[in-house]
């Protein structure tokens, strides 16, 4: 794929023809305006070069690997046109993509295959499982949870919307204040450096990335609030509320604070929960590994691991190391940090 509007149009047409439409604005943001400036998408063209037979797309990212930052890829879209299936294009194109990424010194390719594609990644493309995806949940209204229960959900769906937890905005002392974040600046670079000091592998969540992901993404709105103490940035949280999975769902996109100040994380999350509740959220989801610096804030605010049977979709997480040094040990789940910023669907 070239960095042209013509190739964007080919990409969009292929997905639209196969029942999974993408907007041109989203594709332009994702690939042409990517903050890394890199592009790694493979096309298989029909003989007349007027349409695509298949696509394998990864999104370029900068990955924190130990104390360094390396180029890396997040696997996004795999599509074989209905007229060209059964010809092995998925595996051939994936291997070509990974080979080019390795030649360009990318640390790894990682991603979140769904239930339909997971077998291909783990059994045919040499990926290492990092499962499970670390879903956390905090129900705000009982009827949402009841609707998801096997066999009983349909019978219980008509019950009144009953609150299941008391959520209130935090009271702050005079030396602390919450401010809306319009743009991320250098202070957030320093916060990320502090927050990630013990993280071995994660998207490099610097200000440039945060602006691209949380401010500039088209047709999306993420609430963004930072906590300042005596005028100094100490943490921030970003969230969204969406009509998805048969209800009104809140998503904690990111929660970042100094690892030595877990109270900051607890306060920010408490504030976001109150805001999401006032926006009508019935349940709040997050991705957070048990060893993450902000995990304690989620537990303190009543989040718990989402049982498999209640998960809205079947997702897996995995990685294939490419040019990362062996010492990075990217196949070890405990070296990684994830949040909903890693999701390409929220």
N, C-alpha and C positions, 0 to 999 in steps of 0.2 A: 504494500500500500504506500502510495506517495502522499505527501502533504499537500493535496490539492482538493478543491471543491468537487472536482469530477470523481475522484476516488471516494470521497465522502458520500456522494450521490449513489455510487455503485453499492457501497456498504448498506446504506439505508434501503435501497430498493430490494436487496437480497433478503433482508429481514422482513420487510413489508410483504414480499411475495410469499414468505413462509410463515405468515401469521404472527409475527412478533415485531410490531412496528417500533421504530426508534425515531425521535425527532432529530432533525439536522442540527438544531442548536445544541442538543446534548452531545451528539457525536463530535461536533466541532470543539466543544469544551473539553471533552474527554481525550481527544487525540491531537488536535491541532493547537489547542491552548494549554496542553499539559505542561506543568511548570518545569519538568526536566528538559523539555525541548526535544526529547527522543520519541521515535515511533517504531513499533515492532508489531506489525500486523501482516499476516500472510493471506494472499488471495489465490484462489484457483479459478482461472477464467475459462469460460466456454471458448471453443475454437474461434468464434467470431469476435471475441473480446468485448461483447456487448452486455454481458451479464456475468454474475459470479456463480460458480458451481459450489464453492465452499469458502469459508472464512475461518481462520484461527487468529484471535485477537488477544494480545496481552497489553496491559497498560504499564507504561514505564513509570517507575517510582525510584526514589532514593531511599535506600535501606540502611538504617543504623545496624552495623555489624560489629559488635564489640565496641571499641572506641573509635571506629572509622565509619565513614559513610560510603557505600558502594552503589553503583547502578544495579537495579533489579527489576523484576517483572511480576505483575499480578495477573494471573490468568482470568480472562473476562468472558469473551464470547466464543463459542464454537457453533458453527452452523454448516450443515451440508444441505444444499438445495434438494427438495424432494425428488427432482429428476435425476440426481446423481448419487443417491445413497447406495450403500453396499459395495463401494469401490475402494474402501480403505483410505479415503481422503483425510479423515480426522487424524489418524495416527501419522500418516505421511506429513501432513502439514504441521502437526504439533512437533514432531521431531525436527523438521526444518526450522521452525521458530526457535526451539531450544538450542539448536546448533548455532544459529546466528547470534542468539543472545549470549551464548558462551564465548563465541569469537569476539564479541564486544565487551567481554569481561564483566557480564552481569553476575551478581552473586548467586542468584537463584531465581526460580519461578515458583510462586506459591499461589494458593487460591482456595476457593470454597466450592468444590463440585457438588452439584445436587445429586439426588438419589439415582437419577437416570444416567449420569455421566461418571459417577465415582469409580465404577469398575474399570473404565477405560484409563483413567488417570493412574490408579494404584496398581492395576494388574498389567497394563500394556505400556505405560509411559514412565515407569520407574519412580513414581512419587512415593514419599514416605508419609504415613498417616500421622497427623497431629491431633486426631480426634480426642474428645468431642468438641464441636464448636461450643464455646463457653457461654451459653444462654443463661441469663439471670432474669428473674421476673419479680415484679411487685404488683399484685392485684390491687386495684383501687375500688372496684365494684364487683360484688360477688357473682352477679348474673353472668358476667363475661366468662368466668372460670367454669360455672355450671354448664354453660352452652357447649363447652369443649369436652365435657366428659363423655366417654364412649357409651353408647346406647341410651344414656339418660339425658343427653344434651337437648334433644328436641322437646322432651317433656318438660324440661325445666326452663326453657328459653323465655317463657312468658312471665316468669317471676319478676317482681318489682326490682328496680335497680338499687341494690342495697350497698352502701359504703362498707368496706371491710377494714379500713385503716384510717386513722386520724392523721391528716397531713396539714401542717400549718407552716407558714413562712417563718423563718428563724428571726429571733430578735438579736440585733447586732449591737455591740458596744460602740461608743463614739469613735474609737480609733479605727473601726472597720466600716467599709461601705461596699455595696454592690453597684457595678456600673455595666450598662449595656456595651458590648464590644461591636463597634462599627467596622473596624479593620484591625488586623493583627500586626503588631510592630515588633521592634527588636526586643522589647521586654518579654515577649512570648518566646523568643529564641532562648533567652536565659532561663525562663521557666521550664521549657522542654529539656534543656541541658541538665537542669537540676532533677526534674522528675524522672528522666531516663537514665540516670547515672548507674543504676543497677540492672538495666534492661540490655540484653545481648542482641536481640533481633526485633526490629519494628520499623514501619514506615517512619522516615525522618519527619516528624511533625513540627517542622519549623514554621515561621510566620508565612513564608512564601507558600508552603503547602496548605496551611490552614486557611489562608485567604482564598486560594483556588478551590478548596474542598467545601468550605463552609460559607463563603461570602459570594463567590462568583459562579457557582453552579446554577445553570439556568432553570427556571421554573421550579425552584425550591426555596423554602424559607426555613432557616434554622435559627432558633433563639440562641443568643450567645451572651453570657453574663460572666463578668470577672469579679473577683473579690480583691480589694485593696486594703492593706493594713498600713496606716500612717502614710498613705500615698504610694505604697510599694505593692506591685502586683504579687499576689500569693497563690492564685489559682484561677481556673475558669471552667465553665461547663457549657456544653452546647446540646440542644435537644430539639426534637420535632414531634408533632402529633399528627398522625395520619389515619385516614379511614382505610384500614387493611385487615385482612384475616377475619372478616365478619364482625368488626367492632371498631372502636376508636382507640388506637394504640399509640402510646408515647414511646419514644426511642431516645435513650441517652446516647448521643453520638460520641461525646468525649467528656471526660472528667480528668482534669490535670491539676496537681498541686505539689508542693514540696513534699517529698517523702517523709520528712521529719515533722510535718504539720498535718496529720490525718484529720484534725478537727476542721481544717479548711475544706477538705473534701466532703466531710459530713454536712457542713453548713451549705455549701453550694448545691449538693444533691437534694437536701431538704427544700431549698428554695425552688429548684427546678420541679420537684414533685408537686409542690403547691401550685405552681404555674400550670403544669400539665393537667392537674385535677380541675382547675378552674376553666381549662380549655375543653373539658369533657372527656379526657382520657379515662378509659375503663381499666386499663392495665398498662404497665410500663415495662419495657424490655431493655436489656443491656447485654453487651458482650464484655466479659471480664474474667480473666484467668485467676485462679486462686492465689497465685504468687505475685499478682500485679500490685504496684504501689498503692492503687486506689481501691483494692478489693475490700478493705476494712470499712470504707465509707459506704459501700453498697450493703454490706451485712448490717451495719449499724442502722441503716434506713429501711431494713425489713425486706431486702431482696433475698431470694433463694434460688437454687438451681432449678431450671425449668425441666420438669420430667419429659422424657422422650415422647410419651403419648400425647402431650399437650403442645408440642412444638409445631409452629405454624407450617413449616416446610422441613423436608429432610435435607440437611446440609452436612457436609463433611469439610475438613480442613486438612491440607497437606502441602508438601513442599518437595521440590526437586532441586538439590544443590547443583550449581553450575561452576562458577569460578570463586566461590567463597573459600577461604582457607579452611582446612580441616578442623582447626581449633575453634571455628565458629560453631560447629556442631548444630547446624540448623535443623537436623532431624530430631532434636530434643525439644519437646513441647515446653519445658520449663525455661527455655531460653527466650521465648517469644512473648510479645505483648500485642493484644488485639483489642479493638473497640469497634463500634459500629462505623467508624470512619473507614474501616477496611471493607465494608459492604458496598457493593456497586448498585444495590437495589433500594437503598434508603437515603 
